[in-house]
Amino acid sequence: MKLDLEIPEEEETITFEPLPAGWYAAKITSVEDVTTNAGDAAVKIFFLVENGRTVNSWLNLGHSAPDTKARAIRDVESLGRAGGLARVGDSSELDGLSMEIRLTIKEGGEWNEVNGYRRLVSSAPPSGNAAPKGNTPWLAQQ
């Protein structure tokens, strides 16, 4: 195989640093039913954020602790409401929904945690750190 490549002087840097905390326009690109290491049924949700990054969230719907399970159920309700659903019969129904998600930086500063969902409002951009809503062509791409 013949290769005729010019090698750039510097390699493009890809960062895995967490995104700054705040609200971001996002689209759910994948929903997976998973089992945690403890054997609990959970849902792993992947979000494509407006800047092209992907973040994910685990909702532990089968946790043995009632408070943890109740929080996961509230999160599914909030996700559905933010995505415009009146009912969620199966986790796969969340796939493809667009909304705003609130990202925080997990203790230790190594990754983002999704801890809020709200409807994507076309008339106002998210607070401070996001692109204007009228300019979100990435939402239609997936």
C-alpha positions, 0 to 999 in steps of 0.5 A: 500500500502506497502512502503519500502522507505529510506529517504535521509538526505537532499532533492535534491535542484531544482533551478529555478534561471535563466540560465547565459546569453549566447547562448544555443543549444535548441529544440522547444518541444511545440508551443501553440497558446494563447491569451494574457490578453489584448486579442491579438493573440500570440504564446508561444514557449517552448524550451528544453535547452541543460542542461535539463531546459525549457525556453519559449518565447511569440511572440505577433503577434496580438499586437495592437502596430505596432512596437511590432507586427513587432518585433514578425514577425521578431522573427518568421522569425528568428526562421524559418531561424535558424531552416532551414525553407524557409517558415512558414505557421502555428505556429505548423511548428516550433515544433521540430526545433533545433537551438541555442537561446540567453538567457538574464536575464530579468530586476530584475534577476528573469527569462530568456528572449529569444532574439536571434536565430541562426542555430545550428552549428555542428562544433563549440560549443556555446560561453562559457556556453554550451556542445560541439555540438557533444555531444547533445543526448538530441536533439534526445530524444524529 
